[in-house]
Amino acid sequence: GAEVQTDYVPLLNSLALYGWQLTCVLPTPIVKTNREGNLSTKQIVFLQRPSLPQKAKKKESKVNNL
């Protein structure tokens, strides 16, 4: 009868503006209990974003002035 609450929405919305996407969430063995008896855990969040195409470098033509 445990209820799990997670709220990644604000984090994901703020990072989505820059192209980041959630790929994986790993729970850790760290568990804490507060005064009300609620348990909390730490989690490792993996994000990635697609690589952006690099702009083509302009080749500078060398002009020989004679």
C-alpha positions in Angstrom: 0.0 0.0 0.0 2.7 2.5 -0.8 2.1 5.5 -3.0 5.0 6.7 -5.2 5.2 10.3 -6.1 7.7 11.7 -8.6 7.6 15.0 -10.4 10.0 15.3 -13.3 7.7 17.5 -15.4 9.2 20.9 -14.4 12.7 19.6 -15.0 11.9 18.0 -18.3 9.9 21.0 -19.5 12.8 23.4 -18.7 15.4 21.2 -20.4 13.2 20.3 -23.4 13.5 23.9 -24.6 17.2 23.1 -25.3 16.6 19.7 -26.9 17.3 17.5 -23.9 15.3 14.3 -23.5 14.9 11.9 -20.6 16.5 8.5 -21.4 16.7 6.7 -18.1 16.1 7.0 -14.3 18.1 4.8 -12.0 17.1 4.5 -8.3 19.9 4.5 -5.8 20.1 2.5 -2.6 19.9 5.8 -0.6 16.6 5.9 1.3 15.7 8.6 3.9 12.8 8.8 6.3 11.4 12.1 7.5 9.5 12.9 10.7 6.2 12.0 9.2 7.5 8.5 8.2 7.6 9.3 4.5 10.4 7.6 2.6 12.4 9.4 0.0 15.1 8.1 -2.4 17.7 9.6 -4.6 17.7 8.9 -8.3 20.2 9.3 -11.1 18.6 10.9 -14.1 20.1 10.5 -17.6 19.4 13.0 -20.3 20.5 13.2 -23.9 20.0 15.5 -26.8 20.5 14.7 -30.5 23.7 16.0 -31.9 23.3 19.2 -33.8 24.7 19.3 -37.4 27.9 21.4 -37.4 27.9 24.4 -39.7 30.1 23.9 -42.8 33.3 25.7 -42.4 33.9 28.3 -45.1 37.1 27.7 -46.9 39.0 30.9 -47.3 40.5 31.2 -50.7 44.0 32.4 -50.8 44.6 35.1 -53.4 48.1 35.6 -54.5 48.7 39.2 -55.4 51.7 39.4 -57.7 
